[in-house]
Amino acid sequence: MGQRLVRRFFHKHGTEYILAILAVGVSKILQVQIPDIIGHFIDQFRRGITPHGIDRYAQDLAVISIGYVILFGFGQFTVGKLARIFEGDLRRLLFDHWEDLDADYFNQHTTGDLLSHVLNDVPAIRQALAGGINQTLQAVFLFVATLFMTIRHINLSLTVISLIPLLLIPVVVVKLGPKIRQQSRVVQESLSAMAGMTEESLQSIRLVKSAGNEGVEVRRFTERTDSVYDNSMHLVRLNTTFQALIPLLSGISFAIALVYGGALTLSHHITLGAFVAFTVYLSMLVRPLMQFGNVINIFQNSSASLLRIQVLLEAQPQITEPAEPQHLPVHGPIVFHDLTFTYPHAKTPALRHLSLTVPEGSILGIVGRTGSGKSTLTRLLVRELDPPEKAITIGGTDIRNVAKADLREAIAYVPQDGFLFSSSIGHNIAFPTPQEDPAQIRQAAQAANILATVQTMPEGFDTVVGEHGLTLSGGQRQRVAIARALIKTHARIIILDDSLSAVDSLTEQTILGALRRLHQKGRTLIITSHRLSSLRLADHIMVLEEGQIVEFGTPQELLQRQGFYAQLYAIQSQGSETHG
Ligand SMILES: Nc1ncnc2c1ncn2[C@@H]1O[C@H](COP(=O)(O)OP(=O)(O)OP(=O)(O)O)[C@@H](O)[C@H]1O
C-alpha cells in the first residue's frame, strides 16, 4: 500500500520533481562560477584593470547570483512543497487504513503508539523527502561541479591531495551510521512507550486521583522520561561525534591546500587568482560534505520510520467484506446456530455451542455473571467480531454474506462503553446519520429520556460534553449513547448492551416505554443487563454461564425453575423492597 502511494505520488508529481532537480542542478553550476570569476578578477586586477572592467565583473556576479537565487529558490520550494503534500497523503492513507481495521486491532495497539506514527514517523519521512532530497541534490551537484572546476581550471594534483582527508568521511559514516540508526530506533520506541503511558494515565486521571495514586503515576512517568533522556543522550553523543569528525577532516584538507597551494603559487604553477579561487572552492566543499553527513542521518532516521509505517499498512482487517454481498432480508428471525467463538490469543471459548432463535419483533433479555459472554454475543451480531460461517443468520442469510454497512444499517447498537466524542451533544446523537437534522435529534433525545436534561443546559444540543463526555454524569452519557442508536429510526434490530446500568429506575422505565413503542412497530430488541428491571419487557430470557445457555424461557418459566434467574430475581426484589 505504501509503495502504491509512492508510485501514485511520483506519477502525479514526477515532472515537478524533475524540474526542481534540474533547477537545483543548474543553480549549483551557476554557483561554482563565482570563485572562478573572483579568481579571474584578482589576476586581472594585478595586471591592471579599468573601472569599466570592474563593473563588468560586478555585473557578471550580479547576473549569476540572481539566476542562482531564482533557480535554487524554485527547486528548494518545490521539493519542500511536494514533501508536505506527500506527508498529508500519508497521514490520510494511515487514517483510512485504521478506519478499515477491526475494532479488535485497537485492543492490541495503544492509541499513544498509533499516534506516535502520525506524529513522529510521518514527519521523519517528510524530512527525508524534503531536507534529505534537497540536501542530496545540493551536495551532489555542488561537489561534482566544484571538482570539475578545480581539476579543469586550477590544478589536478592540488585537488587530489587536498581531497584525501575528505575521502575518510565515508569511513566515518560507515562506522557510525548503523549505530545511529539503531539508537534512533531505541529513542523512537521509548518515546512511543512514554506517549502510550501518558495517554493512559491522563485518560484514567479520575481513577488515579480517587485511588490517591498520583505519586506512583509520577514515578512511572519519571522512569519513562529518564529512559527517553538516557537513550536520547546516547544518540546525541553518537551524532555529535559524527558531526564533529566531518569538519575536522575538512579542516585538515584546508591546511594541506594552504601549504601545497601556497607553494604552487610561489613557484608560479598557478596564479594567485587561481589559488584564492581554490580556497573558496574548498570552503564551498565543506558544506556539501556536512550535508552528506546530515543526509545520511536523515535517511537513517526515516528508514526506521518507513519500516514502521510499512508494518502498519500491512495489517489487514480480519473481518472482510463478502466477495458477492447478499441483501439482508427485511423480515425473518435472528438465528444462532451452534455458535462457538474464541477470541484470538484466548485459551478458552467465550461462547460455546450456542443455539437460539430470536423471532422477528420479539424481545430477548440476556443475563449472566460478568464475563459470561453477553457482550461477545452482541458484538458478533453486529460483526464487530467475526462469527464462524452460518453461525448467525438473519432472515435465513448468513451475516457474513452481507455487506458490513448493510448489516450495521439494519441494527441500532448501544455498546457497553457508549463512547462520546468531545463535541456537542447534538453531534454525538446525530453521529450515525449523514446530516444533523435538529428534529431527528430531538426525537431521539426524547426517546432516550435526555431531552429535558439537554434543555436545561446553557447551550442545549450545542453544549460540548468535554473529552469522552466527562462533563456528563454516567447516566446522562448512557442516555446520549442510547439516543444515538435510536436516531436510526429505520433500524430493524435494537441492541442494548448493559446500557441502562447507570440510569435511575424512573429514567429506565421511561426509556423502556420508548423501546416498547418501537417494539410495537415490529422492531426486534435484544437487551443485556445485570438488572432484571431492564428486562421487564422481554418475551424470553436467556441466562448465560461461561459462554453457554444454562436457562432459557419466559420470565415466568425461569422463575419456576429456581435457577440463576430466580435467585437473581429474589435478591433484586429484596433490594427494591428494602429501598421501598
Ligand atoms: N478482546 C478480548 N480478547 C480476549 N478475551 C476477551 C476479550 N473480550 C472479552 N474477552 C473474554 O471473553 C469472555 C466473555 O466476555 P464478555 O465481555 O462477553 O462478558 P460479559 O458477559 O459481557 O461481561 P460483563 O457483564 O462484565 O460485561 C470473558 O472471559 C472475557 O475475559
The ligand as a Tripos MOL2 file, in Angstrom:
@<TRIPOS>MOLECULE
LIG
   31    33     1     0     0
SMALL
NO_CHARGES

@<TRIPOS>ATOM
      1 N1        -10.8920   -8.6690   23.3740 N.pl3     1 LIG1
      2 C1        -10.8860   -9.7900   24.1010 C.ar      1 LIG1
      3 N2         -9.8680  -10.6550   23.9810 N.ar      1 LIG1
      4 C2         -9.8370  -11.8210   24.6910 C.ar      1 LIG1
      5 N3        -10.8190  -12.1980   25.5400 N.ar      1 LIG1
      6 C3        -11.8550  -11.3680   25.7030 C.ar      1 LIG1
      7 C4        -11.9510  -10.1290   25.0140 C.ar      1 LIG1
      8 N4        -13.0990   -9.5180   25.3740 N.ar      1 LIG1
      9 C5        -13.7020  -10.3430   26.2650 C.ar      1 LIG1
     10 N5        -12.9600  -11.4540   26.4620 N.ar      1 LIG1
     11 C6        -13.2920  -12.5860   27.3280 C.3       1 LIG1
     12 O1        -14.4620  -13.2100   26.8340 O.3       1 LIG1
     13 C7        -15.3010  -13.6070   27.9160 C.3       1 LIG1
     14 C8        -16.6990  -13.0080   27.7520 C.3       1 LIG1
     15 O2        -16.6030  -11.5830   27.8630 O.3       1 LIG1
     16 P1        -17.8610  -10.6230   27.6640 P.3       1 LIG1
     17 O3        -17.3400   -9.2410   27.6170 O.co2     1 LIG1
     18 O4        -18.6440  -11.1190   26.5190 O.co2     1 LIG1
     19 O5        -18.6380  -10.8770   29.0090 O.3       1 LIG1
     20 P2        -19.9530  -10.1710   29.5640 P.3       1 LIG1
     21 O6        -20.9030  -11.2480   29.9210 O.co2     1 LIG1
     22 O7        -20.4290   -9.1300   28.6140 O.co2     1 LIG1
     23 O8        -19.3860   -9.4980   30.8860 O.3       1 LIG1
     24 P3        -19.9030   -8.1640   31.6200 P.3       1 LIG1
     25 O9        -21.2400   -8.4520   32.1890 O.co2     1 LIG1
     26 O10       -18.8660   -7.9760   32.6730 O.co2     1 LIG1
     27 O11       -19.9140   -7.0880   30.6060 O.co2     1 LIG1
     28 C9        -14.6020  -13.1670   29.1930 C.3       1 LIG1
     29 O12       -13.9260  -14.2990   29.7190 O.3       1 LIG1
     30 C10       -13.6140  -12.1250   28.7390 C.3       1 LIG1
     31 O13       -12.4490  -12.1560   29.5260 O.3       1 LIG1
@<TRIPOS>BOND
     1     1     2 1
     2     2     3 ar
     3     2     7 ar
     4     3     4 ar
     5     4     5 ar
     6     5     6 ar
     7     6     7 ar
     8     6    10 ar
     9     7     8 ar
    10     8     9 ar
    11     9    10 ar
    12    10    11 1
    13    11    12 1
    14    11    30 1
    15    12    13 1
    16    13    14 1
    17    13    28 1
    18    14    15 1
    19    15    16 1
    20    16    17 2
    21    16    18 1
    22    16    19 1
    23    19    20 1
    24    20    21 2
    25    20    22 1
    26    20    23 1
    27    23    24 1
    28    24    25 2
    29    24    26 1
    30    24    27 1
    31    28    29 1
    32    28    30 1
    33    30    31 1
@<TRIPOS>SUBSTRUCTURE
     1 LIG1         1 GROUP 0 **** ****
